[in-house]
Amino acid sequence: MLNTILVALDDSEIAERVIETLESLMLSRNAQVILCHVFPSSDSTELPADRPHPDSPKLSYFQVEKQLQTYQEKLGVKSQLELVSGDPADEIIRLANIYKADLVVIGNRGLTGVKKIVLRSVSTQVMEEAHCSVLVVKSHR
C-alpha cells in the first residue's frame, strides 16, 4: 500500500501531467503526499535538459509555493509542501529517505539519443538511487 508519496514538481509544463497522474492513483484516505520543488543551486554550470536552465524565467519562492498550494488543494489526501535548494536529484532522494516514501512521482522531459547518454537526467538518477519505487511521468510527444 502506498502510504507516503513524494511528488517532485518543477516549473515546466510536465508538472500538470504529474499532478493528473497522481490524481489517477487510487490512494487510501490515510495516504500522505509531499509535494516538493527543488531550486537548483547556483553553482551548477551545466544543467541537463530536464533541469531548469539559467536563461529560463525563474519563479520566485512565493510563486512556486503558491502553485504547489494550488495543487495541494486539489488533492483529497493529507499533504504538505517541501521547497528546498540544491541538486534536484540529490534533494529528491534525500526527501524520499527522510519521509520514508513508498513512491516517488517525477516528470521526465524526454531526453533521447546521445543527450540521454551524456546528460544524466534527474528522473534517471532518482530511479537509480532511490530506495523506493519511482513512477516517471513522460511528457507528450
PEVENDA-V196893 format. One record per pair of residues at least 12 apart in sequence whose C-alpha atoms are under 10 Angstrom apart, sorted by the first residue. I is the first residue (numbers start at 0). J is the second residue. D is the distance in whole Angstrom. If there is no record, write none. Layout:
i: <I	I>
j: <J	J>
d: <D	D>
This chain:
i: <0	0	0	0	0	1	1	1	1	1	1	1	1	1	1	1	2	2	2	2	2	2	2	2	2	2	2	3	3	3	3	3	3	3	3	3	3	3	3	3	3	3	4	4	4	4	4	4	4	4	4	4	4	4	4	4	4	4	4	4	4	5	5	5	5	5	5	5	5	5	5	5	5	5	5	5	5	5	5	5	5	5	5	5	6	6	6	6	6	6	6	6	6	6	6	6	6	6	6	6	6	6	6	7	7	7	7	7	7	7	7	7	7	7	7	7	7	7	7	7	8	8	8	8	8	8	8	8	8	8	9	9	9	9	9	9	9	9	9	9	9	9	9	10	10	10	10	10	10	10	10	10	10	10	11	11	11	11	11	12	12	12	12	13	13	13	13	13	13	13	13	14	14	14	14	14	14	14	15	15	16	16	16	16	16	16	17	17	17	17	17	17	17	17	17	18	18	18	18	18	18	18	18	18	19	19	20	20	20	20	20	21	21	21	21	21	22	22	22	26	26	27	27	28	28	28	29	29	30	30	30	30	31	31	31	31	31	31	31	32	32	32	32	32	32	32	32	32	32	32	32	33	33	33	33	33	33	33	33	33	33	33	34	34	34	34	34	34	34	34	34	34	34	35	35	35	35	35	35	35	35	35	35	35	36	36	36	36	36	36	36	36	36	36	36	36	37	37	37	37	37	37	37	37	37	37	37	37	37	37	38	38	38	38	38	38	38	38	38	38	38	38	38	38	39	39	39	39	39	39	39	39	39	39	40	40	40	40	40	41	41	41	41	42	42	43	43	45	46	46	46	46	47	47	47	47	47	47	47	47	48	48	48	48	48	48	48	48	48	48	49	49	49	49	49	49	49	49	49	49	50	50	50	50	50	50	50	50	51	60	60	63	64	64	64	67	67	67	67	68	81	86	87	87	87	87	87	88	88	88	88	88	88	88	88	88	89	89	89	89	89	90	91	91	91	91	91	91	91	92	92	92	92	92	92	92	93	94	95	95	95	95	96	96	96	99	99	100	100	100	100	100	101	101	101	101	102	102	102	102	102	102	103	103	103	103	103	103	103	103	103	103	104	104	104	104	104	104	104	105	105	105	105	105	105	105	105	105	105	106	106	106	106	106	106	106	107	107	107	107	107	107	107	107	108	108	108	108	108	108	108	108	108	109	109	109	109	109	109	122	122	122	123>
j: <26	27	30	101	102	24	25	26	27	29	30	31	32	100	101	102	26	27	28	29	30	31	32	99	100	101	102	26	29	30	31	32	33	77	78	95	98	99	100	101	102	103	21	26	30	31	32	33	34	78	95	98	99	100	101	102	103	104	131	132	133	31	32	33	34	35	78	79	80	81	91	92	94	95	96	98	99	100	101	102	103	104	105	133	18	21	32	33	34	35	36	80	81	91	95	100	102	103	104	105	106	133	134	33	34	35	36	37	81	87	88	90	91	94	95	103	104	105	106	122	34	35	36	37	63	67	91	104	105	106	35	36	37	38	49	50	51	58	63	67	87	105	106	36	37	38	50	51	56	57	58	62	63	66	49	50	51	106	108	106	108	138	139	105	106	107	108	136	137	138	139	67	70	105	106	107	136	138	70	106	105	106	136	137	138	139	104	105	106	107	134	135	136	137	138	34	70	71	73	74	104	105	106	136	70	136	104	105	134	135	136	74	104	105	134	136	73	74	75	75	76	75	76	75	76	77	76	77	75	76	77	78	75	76	77	78	79	98	100	71	74	75	76	77	78	79	80	98	100	102	103	71	77	78	79	80	81	94	95	98	100	103	64	67	68	70	71	78	79	80	81	82	104	63	64	67	79	80	81	82	83	90	91	94	60	63	64	67	80	81	82	83	84	87	90	91	50	51	63	81	82	83	84	85	86	87	88	89	90	91	50	51	57	58	59	60	63	82	83	84	85	86	87	90	51	52	53	83	84	85	86	87	88	90	83	84	85	86	87	53	84	85	86	85	86	85	86	118	118	119	120	121	110	114	115	117	118	119	120	121	107	108	109	110	114	115	118	119	120	121	106	107	108	109	110	118	119	120	121	122	86	87	88	107	108	120	121	122	87	82	83	82	80	81	82	79	80	81	82	80	94	121	120	121	122	124	125	120	121	122	123	124	125	126	128	129	121	124	125	128	129	125	103	105	121	122	124	125	129	124	125	126	128	129	130	131	129	129	125	129	130	131	129	130	131	130	131	129	130	131	132	133	130	131	132	133	129	130	131	132	133	134	122	125	126	129	130	131	132	133	134	135	122	125	132	133	134	135	136	121	122	123	125	126	133	134	135	136	137	121	122	134	135	136	137	138	120	121	122	123	135	136	137	138	120	121	122	135	136	137	138	139	140	122	136	137	138	139	140	134	135	136	135>
d: <9	8	9	8	10	10	9	7	8	9	7	9	10	8	6	7	8	8	9	7	4	6	8	9	8	7	9	10	9	6	5	6	8	10	9	9	7	7	5	5	7	9	9	10	8	6	5	6	9	9	8	9	9	5	6	5	6	7	10	10	10	9	6	5	6	7	10	10	10	10	8	10	8	6	10	8	9	6	8	6	5	6	9	9	8	8	7	6	5	6	9	10	10	9	9	10	8	6	5	6	9	10	9	8	6	5	6	8	9	9	10	10	7	10	10	7	6	5	8	10	7	6	5	8	10	8	10	9	7	7	8	6	7	9	9	8	8	10	9	10	10	9	8	9	10	10	10	8	9	8	8	10	8	9	9	9	8	9	9	10	9	8	10	9	6	7	7	8	8	6	9	10	10	8	7	10	9	9	9	10	10	8	7	8	8	9	7	7	6	9	9	8	6	9	9	10	7	10	9	9	9	10	10	10	10	10	9	10	9	10	7	9	8	10	10	10	8	7	9	9	8	10	8	8	6	8	7	7	9	6	7	8	10	6	5	5	8	10	9	9	9	10	7	6	5	7	9	10	9	10	10	9	9	6	5	6	7	9	9	9	9	9	10	7	9	8	8	7	6	5	6	8	10	10	9	8	9	6	5	6	8	9	8	9	10	8	9	8	8	7	5	6	8	8	9	9	10	10	10	8	6	5	5	7	8	5	9	10	7	8	10	9	9	9	9	8	10	8	6	4	6	8	7	10	7	9	10	9	6	5	6	6	10	10	10	6	5	6	9	9	9	8	10	9	10	9	8	9	8	9	9	10	9	8	9	9	5	7	6	8	10	7	9	7	8	9	8	9	7	9	9	7	6	8	8	9	9	6	7	8	10	8	10	10	9	8	7	10	10	8	10	8	8	9	8	9	7	9	9	8	9	9	10	7	9	10	9	8	5	7	9	6	6	9	9	9	9	8	8	9	9	10	8	9	9	10	10	7	9	9	6	9	7	6	8	9	9	10	10	7	8	8	8	7	9	9	8	9	9	7	9	10	9	6	7	9	9	9	6	5	6	7	10	9	9	8	10	7	6	5	6	8	9	10	9	6	5	6	7	9	6	10	9	9	7	6	5	6	9	9	7	8	6	5	6	7	8	8	6	9	6	6	5	6	9	10	9	10	9	6	6	9	9	10	10	7	7	9	9	9	7	9	9>
